[in-house]
Amino acid sequence: MKSVVNKVDLKSETYPVVKASLDHLVLFTSPGSGVCLNGDSKNWPFVGSYSEAWSESLYTVFTGSVTLSND
């Protein structure tokens, strides 16, 4: 059995970066600043919500894909 662990050095993280919480994604453009990419249409944060006070420590780097459209 073989195991390989790749660690991500979060201190060297570059922006922009998409991060995920339990219920939404945020495109961080700088530390703590960014825009919500998806979410519930009835509860904040709404898609497009911008903030300079996201608690970035509550998010993990999102490694999936995001498709944006004007639909």
N, C-alpha and C positions, 0 to 999 in steps of 0.2 A: 504494500500500500504506500502511496506517495501523496504528500500534501504540499501545496504551494500556496503561500499566503502573500498577497500583494497589499501593502498598506498604502493608504493615501495620506499624504502629509497635508492636513487641512490648513496649516499655516502658510503654505505656498500656493493656496488656491487662487485661481485667477478669475476675474470677472469679465464678462457676464457669466453667470452660472444658474442653472435651474435647480431648485431644491424643493423637496416634498415634505409636507406635514401629513397628518392623518387624513385630511379631507381636501387639501388644495395644493397647487403648485405655485411657486413664486419665481419669477425671473429676476434674480438679484443683479443689479447693475453696479453696485458698490456695497461695501459692508452695511447691512441693515436697510438698504434702499432697493426698492424694486416694485414690480407690478404683478398682480395675481393673474395667472394664466387660465385657471379653471376654478370652479367652485359652485356652490349652491346658489340658485337664482333668487332664493328668499332670505338667505343669511349672509352677513358680511364674513369674509371678503367676497365681493362680487368680481366677476371677470373684468379686468381693466382697473381694479382698485390699485392706486399707487400709494406707497407709504415710504417714509424715510425712517420708520421706527419698527420694522419687522424684527421680532426676536429670533434672529438667525440661528441661535443655539437650539431652537425647537425643530429645526429642519435638517434633513439629510440630503446629500447630493442625489439628484434624480438621474438615473442612467438609462431610462427608457427614451421614447421619442414623443415629440409633441408636433401635431399638425395644426397650423392656424389657417383659418379660412374666413371669408366674409359672409358665410351663410346665415 
